[in-house]
Amino acid sequence: MNDARVALVTGAGRGIGRGIALALAGRGWAVAINYRGNAAAAEETGRAVAAAGGRPLLVQADISQAADRERLLAETLAAFGHLDLLVNNAGMGPRQRVDILETTEASYDEVMAVNLKGPFFLAQAVARIMIAQARAGAAYPPKIINIGSLSAYTSSTSRAEYCLSKAGMAMMTALFADRLASEGINVYEIRPGIIETDMTSVVKGKYDALIADGLTPIRRWGQPADVAAAVVAIAEGYLPFSTGEVINVDGGFHLRRL
């Protein structure tokens, strides 16, 4: 199994991350399943990855913490020997939605650390590993995928810190794509829209009505499998002449319509 392609998916215990892990496993990938606190959910993902034909590795780590990021990569490399794909999926919304005039520094710092600082420095560390692998003749062209959000360009004044973090991730994708292209590493952003997960369950009624009223041209909730399909397309090498690309998986939300 050491010659299997290896992916590290952060925040893979549930939701979009779990969907991505399962889709990759179905293509024979080994998957390092990172989670922060919900061990039971991560173990469920691990069992499902194994059942789908992949090789799971569970690693608890808070990506906002430098020591945890270092350990996450060390454990992944110890288990698999190499790394072909990073999916920066872990993220959080503010613990409380409040008006932008009431946003606290504590909430801002927490959300930005998990959603932007952590992914940035994890991508930096992974890029160094991938460059070394590429120069040593790695079998697969390595890739980095950042899971963004329509909140990168859509104002939600009750969760300003989340919107700012995702806007920052868009530029982070461009920066790494620019820097790493010469090393043979392509970088992408997948930008989900309204996806049915635990995170969105608190606003389900609101969005049920908006979707029914035509908020998105494709009138349904997105599913983790929709995002995972885009990840698989990139992971399997179907976009070799694209980097810094933003792939909207949002039911057409990004279209401006009259």
C-alpha positions in Angstrom: 0.0 0.0 0.0 3.0 2.4 0.3 2.7 3.1 -3.4 -0.9 4.2 -3.1 -1.7 7.9 -3.7 -2.0 9.7 -0.3 -4.3 12.5 0.6 -4.5 14.6 3.8 -8.0 15.9 4.3 -8.4 18.3 7.2 -11.7 18.5 9.1 -12.6 15.1 7.6 -14.6 13.7 10.5 -17.9 14.8 9.1 -19.6 17.0 6.5 -17.8 18.0 3.4 -14.5 16.6 4.7 -16.0 13.2 5.2 -17.5 13.3 1.7 -14.1 14.1 0.2 -12.4 11.3 2.1 -15.0 8.8 1.0 -14.8 9.9 -2.7 -11.0 9.6 -2.7 -11.1 6.2 -1.0 -13.4 5.0 -3.7 -10.6 5.7 -6.1 -8.1 3.8 -4.1 -6.5 6.7 -2.2 -5.0 6.4 1.2 -6.5 9.1 3.4 -5.2 10.8 6.5 -8.3 11.9 8.2 -7.7 14.9 10.4 -10.1 16.0 13.1 -10.0 18.4 15.9 -12.3 17.1 18.7 -15.0 14.6 17.5 -13.2 11.3 17.7 -16.4 9.3 17.3 -17.2 11.0 14.0 -13.7 10.6 12.7 -13.7 6.9 13.6 -17.0 6.5 11.6 -15.3 8.2 8.6 -12.3 5.9 9.0 -14.5 2.8 8.9 -16.3 4.2 5.8 -13.0 5.0 4.1 -11.8 1.4 4.7 -15.1 0.0 3.4 -14.8 2.1 0.3 -11.4 0.6 -0.6 -9.1 3.3 0.9 -6.6 3.1 3.7 -7.5 5.4 6.6 -5.3 7.1 9.1 -6.9 9.1 11.9 -4.9 12.0 13.3 -6.3 14.4 15.9 -4.8 17.8 15.4 -5.9 21.4 15.7 -4.6 23.0 12.6 -4.5 26.5 14.2 -1.7 25.2 16.4 1.8 25.0 15.0 2.8 22.0 17.1 -0.3 20.1 16.0 0.3 20.9 12.3 3.9 19.5 12.7 2.6 16.3 14.3 -0.1 15.9 11.8 2.4 15.8 8.9 4.8 13.7 10.9 2.2 11.0 11.6 1.0 11.1 8.0 4.5 10.6 6.5 5.3 8.0 9.1 2.3 6.0 8.0 2.4 6.5 4.3 5.9 7.7 3.4 4.7 10.5 1.1 1.9 12.9 0.4 0.3 13.6 -2.9 -2.7 15.8 -2.1 -3.6 18.3 0.6 -7.2 19.3 1.0 -7.5 22.3 3.3 -11.1 21.7 4.4 -11.2 22.3 8.1 -13.1 25.4 9.0 -15.5 26.9 11.5 -18.0 29.7 11.7 -18.2 32.0 14.7 -19.5 30.4 17.8 -22.2 33.1 17.9 -23.5 35.1 15.0 -23.6 38.7 16.0 -23.8 42.0 14.2 -20.5 43.3 12.8 -20.6 46.1 15.3 -20.5 43.6 18.1 -17.8 41.2 16.6 -15.2 40.5 19.3 -11.5 40.2 18.9 -11.6 36.7 20.5 -14.1 35.4 17.9 -12.2 37.1 15.1 -8.9 35.6 16.2 -10.3 32.1 16.7 -12.0 31.9 13.3 -9.1 33.4 11.4 -6.7 31.0 13.1 -8.7 28.0 12.1 -9.9 29.1 8.6 -6.9 31.1 7.3 -3.7 31.0 9.5 -3.8 27.2 9.9 -4.4 26.4 6.3 -1.8 28.9 5.2 1.0 27.5 7.3 -0.1 23.9 6.6 0.0 24.5 2.9 3.5 26.1 3.4 4.8 23.0 5.2 3.2 20.6 2.7 4.5 22.5 -0.2 8.1 22.0 1.1 7.4 18.3 1.4 5.9 18.1 -2.1 8.8 20.0 -3.6 11.3 17.6 -2.1 9.2 14.7 -3.4 9.0 16.1 -6.9 12.7 16.7 -7.1 13.2 13.1 -6.0 11.1 11.8 -8.8 7.7 11.4 -7.2 5.3 9.2 -9.2 2.3 11.6 -9.0 2.1 15.3 -9.6 1.2 16.8 -6.2 -1.7 19.1 -5.7 -3.2 21.4 -3.1 -6.9 22.1 -2.8 -8.4 24.8 -0.6 -12.1 24.6 0.3 -13.3 28.1 0.2 -16.9 29.5 0.4 -19.2 31.8 -1.4 -18.7 33.9 1.7 -15.5 35.0 0.0 -17.5 37.6 -1.9 -21.0 37.5 -0.3 -21.6 39.8 2.7 -23.0 38.2 5.9 -22.8 41.0 8.5 -23.6 38.6 11.3 -20.4 36.5 10.7 -17.9 39.0 9.4 -14.9 37.1 10.6 -15.9 34.0 8.6 -16.4 36.1 5.4 -13.0 37.7 5.9 -11.3 34.3 6.4 -12.7 32.9 3.2 -11.8 36.1 1.2 -8.3 35.6 2.5 -8.2 32.0 1.4 -9.0 33.1 -2.1 -5.8 35.2 -2.2 -3.9 32.5 -0.4 -4.8 30.1 -3.3 -3.6 32.6 -5.8 -0.3 33.2 -4.0 0.5 29.5 -3.6 -0.6 28.8 -7.2 1.8 31.5 -8.4 4.7 30.3 -6.3 4.4 26.6 -6.8 3.6 26.3 -10.5 7.3 26.2 -11.4 7.7 23.3 -9.0 5.0 21.3 -10.7 2.4 21.8 -8.0 -1.0 23.0 -9.0 -3.2 24.8 -6.5 -7.0 25.1 -6.6 -9.9 26.6 -4.7 -13.2 24.8 -4.6 -15.9 27.3 -3.5 -19.0 25.5 -2.1 -22.3 27.2 -1.9 -25.2 26.1 0.4 -24.2 22.6 1.4 -26.3 20.4 3.7 -24.0 19.7 6.7 -24.0 20.0 10.4 -22.7 23.6 10.1 -25.7 24.7 8.0 -28.3 22.7 10.0 -29.0 25.8 12.2 -30.2 27.8 9.2 -31.9 25.0 7.3 -35.4 26.5 7.4 -34.2 29.8 6.2 -32.4 28.3 3.2 -35.1 25.8 2.4 -37.3 28.8 1.7 -34.7 30.8 -0.2 -33.8 27.9 -2.4 -37.4 27.2 -3.2 -37.8 30.8 -4.1 -34.9 30.7 -6.6 -31.8 31.8 -4.7 -29.9 29.3 -6.8 -30.6 28.4 -10.4 -30.3 24.7 -9.5 -33.0 24.6 -6.8 -31.7 22.1 -4.3 -29.3 22.0 -1.4 -25.7 21.0 -2.3 -24.4 17.8 -0.8 -20.9 16.9 0.4 -20.7 14.5 -2.5 -21.0 17.5 -4.9 -17.9 19.1 -3.5 -16.1 15.7 -3.4 -16.7 15.2 -7.1 -14.8 18.4 -7.8 -12.0 17.3 -5.6 -11.8 13.9 -7.3 -11.6 15.6 -10.7 -8.6 17.6 -9.6 -7.0 14.7 -7.7 -7.3 12.4 -10.6 -5.5 14.9 -12.9 -8.4 16.1 -15.1 -7.3 19.8 -14.8 -3.6 19.6 -15.6 -3.3 23.0 -17.3 -5.2 24.9 -14.6 -3.8 26.4 -11.4 -5.1 29.2 -9.2 -8.5 28.2 -10.5 -11.7 28.7 -8.5 -14.3 26.0 -9.1 -17.8 27.1 -7.9 -19.9 24.2 -6.5 -22.9 26.4 -5.6 -25.8 25.5 -7.8 -25.1 28.6 -9.9 -25.3 31.1 -6.9 -22.4 33.1 -8.3 -24.3 34.0 -11.4 -25.6 37.6 -11.4 -29.2 37.5 -12.6 -32.0 40.0 -13.3 
